[in-house]
């Protein structure tokens, strides 16, 4: 069985603000077959997201597999509000990086 990275399979992997206290992530695929394969592989779940981001699973407020768009979307609570002292990423746009090299077993 071959392994590819999530960034090799997804059309888009991004993160962005979802208000002052949340960051939302989108992993979007070009075709249904790839989307279904990644879902079946289980590499993106509440648990794997928490492990990848090294956060408590309770910080994940939403996790959706959105079939019409071939997308997996999830939202996390920020450790500090956007723009507050100590916030290293005001726009939440740099938080997706740990998912780029996530290994996915492909048939």
C-alpha positions in Angstrom: 0.0 0.0 0.0 1.3 3.4 -1.0 1.4 6.5 1.2 0.8 10.1 0.1 0.6 13.3 2.1 -2.7 15.1 2.6 -1.3 18.1 0.6 -0.7 15.7 -2.4 -4.4 14.7 -2.3 -6.3 17.8 -1.3 -7.0 20.8 -3.6 -7.0 23.2 -0.7 -5.9 23.0 2.9 -6.4 26.3 4.8 -7.1 27.9 8.1 -8.7 31.3 8.9 -10.4 33.3 11.7 -13.9 32.3 12.6 -14.5 35.2 15.0 -12.1 36.4 17.6 -12.1 33.2 19.6 -12.0 30.5 16.9 -10.0 29.3 13.9 -11.6 27.2 11.2 -9.9 24.7 8.9 -11.0 23.5 5.4 -9.6 20.5 3.6 -11.2 20.4 0.1 -10.7 17.7 -2.5 -11.1 18.0 -6.3 -12.9 14.7 -6.8 -15.3 12.5 -4.8 -13.1 9.4 -5.0 -10.2 11.0 -3.2 -12.5 12.7 -0.7 -14.1 9.3 0.1 -10.7 7.6 0.3 -9.4 10.1 2.9 -12.6 9.8 4.9 -12.4 6.0 4.9 -8.7 6.2 5.9 -9.7 8.0 9.1 -6.8 10.4 9.0 -9.0 13.4 9.8 -11.2 12.9 12.8 -11.8 14.9 16.0 -9.1 12.7 17.7 -6.5 12.9 14.9 -7.0 16.7 14.6 -6.4 17.1 18.3 -3.3 14.9 18.1 -2.0 16.8 15.0 -2.5 20.2 16.6 -1.4 18.9 20.1 -4.6 20.3 21.7 -7.2 19.0 24.0 -10.1 17.5 21.9 -12.5 19.7 23.9 -11.1 22.7 22.0 -12.7 21.3 18.8 -16.1 23.0 18.5 -17.2 21.6 15.1 -16.1 18.8 12.9 -18.0 18.3 9.6 -17.6 16.0 6.6 -19.4 18.0 4.0 -20.1 15.6 1.1 -21.6 18.1 -1.4 -18.3 20.0 -1.5 -15.9 17.1 -1.0 -14.7 18.9 2.1 -13.7 18.2 5.7 -14.1 21.2 7.9 -13.3 21.7 11.6 -13.2 24.6 14.0 -11.1 25.0 17.2 -11.1 27.4 20.1 -8.1 29.8 20.1 -5.9 29.7 23.2 -6.1 33.5 23.3 -8.4 35.9 21.4 -7.2 37.1 18.0 -5.0 40.2 18.2 -4.5 39.9 22.0 -1.1 40.1 23.6 0.8 36.9 22.8 -1.3 36.0 19.7 1.2 34.9 17.1 -1.3 34.6 14.2 -3.9 37.3 14.2 -5.7 36.0 11.1 -5.4 32.3 12.0 -4.0 31.7 8.5 -0.8 29.8 9.5 -2.4 27.1 11.6 -3.0 24.5 8.8 0.7 23.7 8.3 0.7 20.5 10.5 -1.8 18.9 8.1 0.2 19.3 4.9 2.5 16.3 5.6 -0.1 14.1 7.2 0.3 10.6 5.8 -2.6 8.9 4.0 -2.5 5.3 3.0 -3.8 5.0 -0.6 -4.7 1.9 -2.5 
